[in-house]
Amino acid sequence: MDFNMKKLASDAGIFFTRAVQFTEEKFGQAEKTELDAHFENLLARADSTKNWTEKILRQTEVLLQPNPRPRWQFLANSARVEEFLYEKLDRKVPSRVTNGELLAQYMSEAANELGPETPYGKTLIKVGETEKRLGTAERDFIHSASINFLTPLRNFLEGDWRTISKERRILQNRRLDLDACKARLKKAKAAEAKAALWSDEVDKAEQELRVAQTEFDRQAEVTRLLLEGISSTHVNHLRCLQEFVESQATYYAQCYRHMLDLQKQLGRFPGTFVGNTEPSASPLSSASLATAAATIPVVPTVAGIPSTGEAALSLDDVAPPASGTRKARVLYDYEAADSSELALLADELITVYSLPGMDPDWLIGERGNRKGKVPVTYLELLS
C-alpha cells in the first residue's frame, strides 16, 4: 500500500512539473528545446498523411454507401452496428441486397402482376434482369474496394498512426522533463553563485539533466524512425489506390456493357416505345452507340501500361531527345512490374526524359546502360 501511495505521489509530482513547464513555455517564461528542421518536416508530413487519409477514407465510404434519407438513417445505423459486431466476432457479414437488386425484384413482381406477356411487362422483366446484373457488379466493386482500399487506410489509422501518436506523446513528455531539468540546474547554479559555496543541489540537478537528456535522445530516435516509415505508408497506399481505380474501371465497364446490351434488346421489342408515332431515334441512336463504343473502354487499363490498341513500348528503339533530359532523385524504392519498367532505389540519381504520346504520369528513366519507364510520383525532378 505504501509503495502504491508513493508511486501515485511521484506520478502526480511529475505531471505537475510538466504542466508548470508547459504553461511557462506558453507564456514565454521558460526555454523550450526545439526539434531540428528535418524532424519538424517529418512531423508535418505525418500529420498531413493522417488528416488526408481520414478525409479520403470517409469520402470513399460515402461513395460506396451514400447517406440514406433521414427516415432510413436508423436502418443504416443498425446495419453498421451489425457489420461491427460481425467484424469483432471474426465472422463473415451476410450479403445484403443492393439497391439495384431490390429494384430488379420490384420490377419482376410488377411484371408478374401487370402481365408478363404485355409489352410493359416484358420490358419490366428485361430491365429488371439488367438491374440485377448491375447490383451484382456493384456488390463486387464495393467488396473489392473495401478489402483493397478502405481496409489498408483503416489499418494505418488504427495501427501505425496510434503507435506514432503514442510515441510522440512520450517524446513530448521527455522534452518537458528535459527542459524542467535545465530550469532546475539554472536555478541551482544561480543559488550557488549567490551563496558563494558548492551546493549538492547543483550535483543533483546535473545528474537529473544527464538522465533526462539520454531519455529524450532515445525517444527522439524511436519517434524519428516511426515518422520516416510514413514513406513506406505512401507506397502502400499508392498500390492500394491503383487497385481501387482498376476495380472501379472494371465496375463501370461492366455497367456500360450491361446497359448497351439492354438498349439493343429494347430496340428489338415491338411496341416498346408505344408513345412514339414519329420514326425518331431512341435515346441513343445507332450512330451514338457506335461513337460511345469507340470512346468508352470496355477493358480497363492500368496507368502506364498501353491498352490493346497501342503499340507496346520497345526499349531498343527508345533514344533520348537531343534536348530535354533532366536529372531526378528517386524518392522511394520501386519494383518494376515488367521488362518495360526500370526498378528504382530510394535516393539514387537517374536521367529522365519524355517521349511524344507518353502517359504524362510516366517518364523514360536511364541508369547506366539500363532504361525503362518510371512513375513520376516516385521522382524529384532536379533543375
N, C-alpha and C positions, 0 to 999 in steps of 0.2 A: 504493500500500500504506500509506504514512504517513498519507494522508488518511483512509482507511478506519479505521485504528487510532485516529486522533484522534476520529473520529466515534463509534466504539464507546465510547471512554473518556468522551466527552461525554454520550452516552446513558446510560451506566452512572452517571455523576455525577448527572444529572437524576433518574433512577429512585431513587437512594439518597436524594437530598434530599426527594423526595416521600414516600418510605417513612418517613423520620425525622419529617417534618411530620405525616403521618397518625398515626403512633404517639404522638407527643406530644399531638396533639388527643384521642386516645382516653383518655389518662391525665390530661387536663386541664392539661397543661403548656404548651400553646400556644393562641393565639387562633385562632378559626375564623370566616371570613367567612360570614355567614348569608344565604341567599336570602330574598327578600321573600315575604310570605304568599301572594300570588297565584301566584307561581312554584311554591311548595310545593304549593298546591292542584292546579295543573296536573300536577305530578309524581305526586301521589297518584291523580288521576283517570286518568292514563295507565297507571299500574301496575294499577289495578283493571280497566281495559279489557282489558289484556293477559291478566291472570290469568283473568278470566271468559270471554274469548274462547277461551282454551286449554281450559277445562273444558267449555264448550258444544260446541266442536269435537269433543273426544274422546267426549263422551256421544252426540252425534249420529251419530258413526261407529259407536258400539256399537248405536244404534237401527237404523241402516241395515244393519249387518252384525254381528249378535250374535256374541259369542265362542263358537266351537265347543267341543265336548267335547275333553278333553285329547288323545285319540287322533287327533283331526283337526287338532290345532294345527300340526303340521308342514305339512300341506297348505295350511292357511290362510296360514302364513308364506310358503310358496312362491308363493301367489297374490299376496300383497302385493309380494314381490320382483319378480314378473313385471310387475305394474302399474307399479312404479317404473321398471323398465327401459324399458317402452313409453313412459312419460312423458318420460324423458330422451332417447329416440330420436325424440320427436315423432311417434309413430305411435299409431294408434287401438288401444285394448285390445280384443281379441276378446271378443264377448259370451259370457258363461258361463251355464250352465243354472242357473236359480233353484231353490230348494227346492220351490216349488210345481210347476214344470215337471218336476222329477225325480220327484216323487210322481205326477204325471199319467202319466209314462212307465211307472212300475211298475204303476199301476192298469190301463193299457191292455194291458200284457204279461200281467198276471194274468188279465184278462178273456179274452184270446185263448187262454190255456192252459186255463182252467177252464170255458170255454164262453160265447162272446159272446151266445148266444141264451137263456141261463138268466137268471132274474130277478137273481141276484147279478152275473152277467157284464154284463148291460145297465146295472145300477146303477153298477158299476165304471167302465164306459165314460163314462156321463153325468157322474159325479163327477170323473173324470179330465179330461174336457173343461173343466169349470169350474175345476179346479185349474190347468190350463194357462193359462186366461184370467187367473186371479189372479196367476200367476207373471209373465205378460207385463206386467200392471198394476204389479206390484212392481218390475220392472226399469225401467219408465218412470219410476216415482216416484224410485227410487234415482238414476237418471241425472239427472233434473231437480234433485233436492236436491243432488247432488254439484256440478253446474255453477253453480246459482244461489245456493247457501248455503255449502257446505263450501269451495269454491274461493276465494270472496272472503275468508273467515275465514283460510284458509291464506296467501293473498296478503298480508294485513295483518301476520300474524305473521312471515312470511319476508321481507317487503319493508319496509313502513313502520316496523314495530317494530324491525327490525335497524338501520335508519338512525337512529331515535330513540335506541336504546341506544348506538350508536357515538358520537353527538354528546354524549350525557350523560357517557360516559366521558371524552371530550375536555374537557368542561366541568369535570368533577371534577379532572382534571389541571391545568387552568388555575387553578382555585381553590387547589389545593395550592401551585402555583408562586407565586401572588399572596401567599398567607399566609406562605410561606417568605421572599419578598422583604420583607414587612412585618417579619418577625422579624429579618432581617439588618440592615435600616435601624435598627431599635430598638437592636440591639447596637452598631452603628457610632456612633450618637449617644451612647450611654452611654459608650463608649470615648473619644469626642471630649471629652465633658464632663469625664471623669476626667483626660485629658491636657491639658486647657485649651488646645487648639490645633485648627485646622481640619484635618480628615483627608480625604484623597482617597477613603477608604472610604465616607464619607457621600455624596459626589457619585455614586460608582458605585452605591451601594445605592439612592439616589433615582431614578437613571436606570433601573435594573432594575425598580423598583417601578412606574414610569410605563408601561414596556413591558408588564409583567405585567398591570397594570390594564386597559390597552387590549385586550389579547388576551382577558382574561376577559370584559370587557363585550361584545366582538364575539361570542364563543362563546355567551354567555348569551342574546343576542338570537336567534342561529340556533336554539338549543335551544328557546327560548320559542315561536318561530313553528311549529316542528315539533309541540310539545305542544299548541298551540292548534288544530292540524289534527285533533286527536282528535275534535272536534265533527263535522267532516265524515265521519270514520270512523263515528261513531254513526249519522249519517243514512244512510250507505251500508249499514250492517249492518241498520238498520231496514227498508230497502227489500228487502234480501235475505231477511229474516225473514218479511216479508209474502208474498213469492213462495214460500218454503218452506211456509208454512201453507196457501196456496192449492193447491199441488201435493199436499200431504198430504190435504187435504179432497177433492180430486178422486180420489185413490187410494182412500180409504175409501168414497166414494160409488160408485165402480166395483165395489169388493168387495161392497158391500151389494146392488147390482143383480144381480150375478152369482149371489150366494147365494140371493137371493129367487127368481130365475128357476129355479135348481136345485131349490129346495124345491117349487115348483109342478110341475116335471117329475116329481119323485119321487112327488108325490101322485097323478099320473096313471098311474103304473106299477102294474099289477095284481100283487099279491103281493109288493110291495117290502118291506113290513114283515110278513113271514110269521109272526113270533113273536107278533103281537098278535091274540088271539082276541076281545078286547073292542073295541067300536067307539069306542075312545078317540081323542083328538085327537093329531095329530102333534106333534113338539116345539114347533112354532109353529102354533097354530091359525089359522083364517082371521081370527078376531077380532083375535088378537095381531098378525098380519101387517098388518092394516089400521091398527092402532094404530102399529106400527113405521113403516109407510109415511108416516103423518101426522107422526111426530116426528123421523125421520131425514132430513136434507136430501139429496136426490139431486144437486142442482146446488149446488156450493159458492159461498159468497158472500164478498166481501171486506169487511173491517171498515169500518163506517161507510157502506157502500152498501146501501140497502134491497134485500131479495130481491124476487122477482116477486110475492109475496103481499102486500107492503106498499105503501102509497101513497108515492110519491116526495115528497121534501121540496120544498114550494113556498115559496120565499123571500119571495114577495109577501105571503103570509098570515102570515109569522112576525113576531111583535111581542114585545119584551122583557117579562118579567113585571113586575108592579108592584114587587116586591122580589126580591132575589137576584142582581142583576147585580154583577159584580166586574171589577176591572182585572186584566190579565195582561200579563206581559212575555214576548215571543217569544224563545225560546232559540236556534232555528235557522231558517234560511230554509226555506220550504215552498212547493212548487209545486202549485197546485190541480189536482186530477185532472179536474174537470169544473166546470160552471157553478154547481153547488150548494155548492162549497167556496170558501173565501177564501184567496188566496195570502198568505203571510206573509214578513216580512223580520226578520232577527235584531235584537233589542234594541228593536223598536218596541213601543208600548203599545196594547192594544186592549181593548174591553169584551166580556165573555163572559157567557153565561148558558145554562142548560139548559132543555129543554122536556120535558114528560111523555112517557115512552115512548122517549126518545132513547137510543141506544147510550151507555153510560157512558164510553166511550173518546173521545167526541166532544162538542164544545160548539158553540153558535152564537156566532160572533165578529162584532163590528161595528167598522168603522173608517170614520169619516165617514158617507157615505151608502151604503157598501157593507157587505154582510154575507153570511155563508155558514158552512158547517161547518168547524171547525178541530180537529185532533187534540190531545188533552190532553197527550200526551207532548212536544209542542213548546212547551209553555207553562209559565211560572212564575206561579202564581196569587198575587196580592198581596192583603194584608189591606185 
